[in-house]
Amino acid sequence: MQNAMRRPEPTEHLPYFSRYIDRVPETDIVSAMETQGAETERLLRSIGDEQSLYRYAPGKWSIREMVVHVTDAERVFSYRAVAFGRGDESPLPSFDENPWMATSGADSFPFSLLVDALVAVRRSSLLLFRTMPPEAWDRTGTASGALVSVRALAYISVGHERHHVAGLKERYLSR
């Protein structure tokens, strides 16, 4: 696990992802992922079904859609991590969240089910990263046309969720 206890270098990811990685000061990324999962679940379970349909502005995602987006993104980041961690050198495609959201049907599902899905995906990610061999954390692959390391993907997952939870608190729950 020693290789997991280092922050990713700027050369391990696109500069765009610094906005997420910079939200993660921890070096024990697996512990951070575990703590964050529990905190996010508590927060989301405090939101009622009706409230979860709230949009802070026309054309913006509902809370349900935001949860589905975070879930989808973690699935993508985890898939990339397992592929690269196992030495797969196949380039992986980009992830454009807007077309995915347009067809997700997020607002038609009970909010508790969407939260259950996010919790399950996080548990799966935790098991993936807990069982990642030490040398795999340094492995890299190509996603969205750019190099990214397994370590950076773990940090991106945590930072991406922090980004959206901060937005949830600021734009959706502070009204």
LOMIMI-817514 format. One record per residue (C-alpha): residue in one letter; chain; x, y, z. Coordinates in steps of 0.25 Angstrom, whole numbers, plus 5000, padded with zeros to 4 digits. Example, Ala and Ser with C-alpha at 12.3 -4.5 7.8 and 13.67 -1.06 7.14 Angstrom:
+------+-------+------+------+------+
: rest : kette :   c1 :   c2 :   c3 :
+------+-------+------+------+------+
:    a :     A : 5049 : 4982 : 5031 :
:    s :     A : 5055 : 4996 : 5029 :
+------+-------+------+------+------+
This chain:
+------+-------+------+------+------+
: rest : kette :   c1 :   c2 :   c3 :
+------+-------+------+------+------+
:    m :     A : 5000 : 5000 : 5000 :
:    q :     A : 5012 : 5009 : 5001 :
:    n :     A : 5010 : 5014 : 4987 :
:    a :     A : 4996 : 5018 : 4990 :
:    m :     A : 5001 : 5027 : 5001 :
:    r :     A : 5007 : 5037 : 4991 :
:    r :     A : 5000 : 5048 : 4985 :
:    p :     A : 4999 : 5048 : 4970 :
:    e :     A : 5009 : 5056 : 4963 :
:    p :     A : 5004 : 5066 : 4952 :
:    t :     A : 5010 : 5057 : 4941 :
:    e :     A : 5000 : 5046 : 4946 :
:    h :     A : 4988 : 5053 : 4941 :
:    l :     A : 4982 : 5064 : 4932 :
:    p :     A : 4983 : 5078 : 4938 :
:    y :     A : 4968 : 5079 : 4938 :
:    f :     A : 4968 : 5068 : 4949 :
:    s :     A : 4976 : 5077 : 4959 :
:    r :     A : 4963 : 5083 : 4962 :
:    y :     A : 4958 : 5070 : 4969 :
:    i :     A : 4972 : 5065 : 4974 :
:    d :     A : 4974 : 5078 : 4981 :
:    r :     A : 4962 : 5076 : 4989 :
:    v :     A : 4969 : 5064 : 4995 :
:    p :     A : 4980 : 5067 : 5005 :
:    e :     A : 4981 : 5053 : 5011 :
:    t :     A : 4992 : 5043 : 5007 :
:    d :     A : 4984 : 5031 : 5011 :
:    i :     A : 4974 : 5031 : 5000 :
:    v :     A : 4967 : 5018 : 5004 :
:    s :     A : 4964 : 5023 : 5018 :
:    a :     A : 4959 : 5037 : 5012 :
:    m :     A : 4950 : 5029 : 5002 :
:    e :     A : 4944 : 5021 : 5013 :
:    t :     A : 4942 : 5033 : 5023 :
:    q :     A : 4936 : 5041 : 5011 :
:    g :     A : 4927 : 5030 : 5007 :
:    a :     A : 4921 : 5029 : 5021 :
:    e :     A : 4919 : 5045 : 5022 :
:    t :     A : 4913 : 5046 : 5008 :
:    e :     A : 4903 : 5035 : 5011 :
:    r :     A : 4899 : 5042 : 5024 :
:    l :     A : 4897 : 5055 : 5017 :
:    l :     A : 4889 : 5049 : 5006 :
:    r :     A : 4880 : 5040 : 5015 :
:    s :     A : 4876 : 5053 : 5022 :
:    i :     A : 4870 : 5058 : 5009 :
:    g :     A : 4855 : 5055 : 5006 :
:    d :     A : 4850 : 5049 : 4994 :
:    e :     A : 4842 : 5062 : 4990 :
:    q :     A : 4854 : 5071 : 4993 :
:    s :     A : 4863 : 5062 : 4984 :
:    l :     A : 4856 : 5067 : 4972 :
:    y :     A : 4860 : 5081 : 4975 :
:    r :     A : 4868 : 5089 : 4964 :
:    y :     A : 4875 : 5102 : 4969 :
:    a :     A : 4873 : 5108 : 4955 :
:    p :     A : 4866 : 5105 : 4942 :
:    g :     A : 4874 : 5095 : 4934 :
:    k :     A : 4882 : 5090 : 4946 :
:    w :     A : 4882 : 5076 : 4951 :
:    s :     A : 4873 : 5072 : 4962 :
:    i :     A : 4879 : 5066 : 4974 :
:    r :     A : 4876 : 5052 : 4969 :
:    e :     A : 4883 : 5055 : 4956 :
:    m :     A : 4895 : 5060 : 4963 :
:    v :     A : 4896 : 5047 : 4971 :
:    v :     A : 4894 : 5039 : 4958 :
:    h :     A : 4906 : 5047 : 4952 :
:    v :     A : 4915 : 5044 : 4964 :
:    t :     A : 4911 : 5030 : 4964 :
:    d :     A : 4914 : 5029 : 4949 :
:    a :     A : 4927 : 5036 : 4950 :
:    e :     A : 4932 : 5027 : 4961 :
:    r :     A : 4929 : 5015 : 4952 :
:    v :     A : 4937 : 5021 : 4941 :
:    f :     A : 4949 : 5025 : 4950 :
:    s :     A : 4949 : 5011 : 4956 :
:    y :     A : 4948 : 5004 : 4943 :
:    r :     A : 4960 : 5012 : 4938 :
:    a :     A : 4967 : 5009 : 4951 :
:    v :     A : 4965 : 4994 : 4950 :
:    a :     A : 4968 : 4993 : 4935 :
:    f :     A : 4981 : 5001 : 4937 :
:    g :     A : 4985 : 4994 : 4950 :
:    r :     A : 4984 : 4981 : 4943 :
:    g :     A : 4993 : 4985 : 4932 :
:    d :     A : 4983 : 4988 : 4921 :
:    e :     A : 4989 : 4997 : 4911 :
:    s :     A : 4976 : 4999 : 4903 :
:    p :     A : 4972 : 5014 : 4902 :
:    l :     A : 4959 : 5017 : 4909 :
:    p :     A : 4949 : 5027 : 4903 :
:    s :     A : 4945 : 5040 : 4909 :
:    f :     A : 4933 : 5042 : 4918 :
:    d :     A : 4923 : 5053 : 4915 :
:    e :     A : 4913 : 5054 : 4927 :
:    n :     A : 4903 : 5062 : 4919 :
:    p :     A : 4898 : 5051 : 4909 :
:    w :     A : 4899 : 5041 : 4920 :
:    m :     A : 4890 : 5049 : 4929 :
:    a :     A : 4880 : 5052 : 4918 :
:    t :     A : 4877 : 5037 : 4917 :
:    s :     A : 4879 : 5033 : 4932 :
:    g :     A : 4864 : 5035 : 4936 :
:    a :     A : 4870 : 5039 : 4950 :
:    d :     A : 4857 : 5047 : 4954 :
:    s :     A : 4848 : 5035 : 4952 :
:    f :     A : 4855 : 5026 : 4963 :
:    p :     A : 4853 : 5027 : 4978 :
:    f :     A : 4864 : 5036 : 4984 :
:    s :     A : 4867 : 5025 : 4994 :
:    l :     A : 4870 : 5015 : 4982 :
:    l :     A : 4880 : 5025 : 4976 :
:    v :     A : 4887 : 5027 : 4989 :
:    d :     A : 4888 : 5012 : 4991 :
:    a :     A : 4894 : 5011 : 4977 :
:    l :     A : 4905 : 5021 : 4981 :
:    v :     A : 4908 : 5014 : 4994 :
:    a :     A : 4909 : 5001 : 4987 :
:    v :     A : 4919 : 5007 : 4976 :
:    r :     A : 4927 : 5013 : 4987 :
:    r :     A : 4928 : 5000 : 4995 :
:    s :     A : 4932 : 4993 : 4982 :
:    s :     A : 4943 : 5004 : 4979 :
:    l :     A : 4948 : 5003 : 4993 :
:    l :     A : 4950 : 4988 : 4991 :
:    l :     A : 4957 : 4990 : 4978 :
:    f :     A : 4967 : 5000 : 4984 :
:    r :     A : 4969 : 4992 : 4997 :
:    t :     A : 4973 : 4980 : 4988 :
:    m :     A : 4981 : 4987 : 4978 :
:    p :     A : 4995 : 4982 : 4978 :
:    p :     A : 5006 : 4992 : 4982 :
:    e :     A : 5012 : 4993 : 4969 :
:    a :     A : 4999 : 4995 : 4962 :
:    w :     A : 4997 : 5009 : 4968 :
:    d :     A : 5009 : 5014 : 4959 :
:    r :     A : 5003 : 5008 : 4946 :
:    t :     A : 4997 : 5018 : 4936 :
:    g :     A : 4988 : 5017 : 4924 :
:    t :     A : 4982 : 5026 : 4914 :
:    a :     A : 4968 : 5031 : 4916 :
:    s :     A : 4961 : 5043 : 4909 :
:    g :     A : 4974 : 5043 : 4900 :
:    a :     A : 4983 : 5046 : 4912 :
:    l :     A : 4992 : 5038 : 4922 :
:    v :     A : 4986 : 5036 : 4936 :
:    s :     A : 4991 : 5027 : 4948 :
:    v :     A : 4983 : 5018 : 4956 :
:    r :     A : 4987 : 5027 : 4968 :
:    a :     A : 4982 : 5039 : 4962 :
:    l :     A : 4969 : 5032 : 4959 :
:    a :     A : 4967 : 5029 : 4973 :
:    y :     A : 4969 : 5043 : 4977 :
:    i :     A : 4960 : 5048 : 4966 :
:    s :     A : 4949 : 5040 : 4971 :
:    v :     A : 4950 : 5046 : 4985 :
:    g :     A : 4952 : 5060 : 4980 :
:    h :     A : 4941 : 5059 : 4970 :
:    e :     A : 4931 : 5055 : 4980 :
:    r :     A : 4936 : 5066 : 4990 :
:    h :     A : 4934 : 5076 : 4979 :
:    h :     A : 4919 : 5071 : 4977 :
:    v :     A : 4916 : 5070 : 4992 :
:    a :     A : 4921 : 5084 : 4994 :
:    g :     A : 4912 : 5089 : 4982 :
:    l :     A : 4901 : 5081 : 4988 :
:    k :     A : 4902 : 5088 : 5002 :
:    e :     A : 4904 : 5102 : 4996 :
:    r :     A : 4894 : 5102 : 4984 :
:    y :     A : 4883 : 5092 : 4989 :
:    l :     A : 4883 : 5091 : 5004 :
:    s :     A : 4886 : 5105 : 5008 :
:    r :     A : 4873 : 5111 : 5003 :
+------+-------+------+------+------+
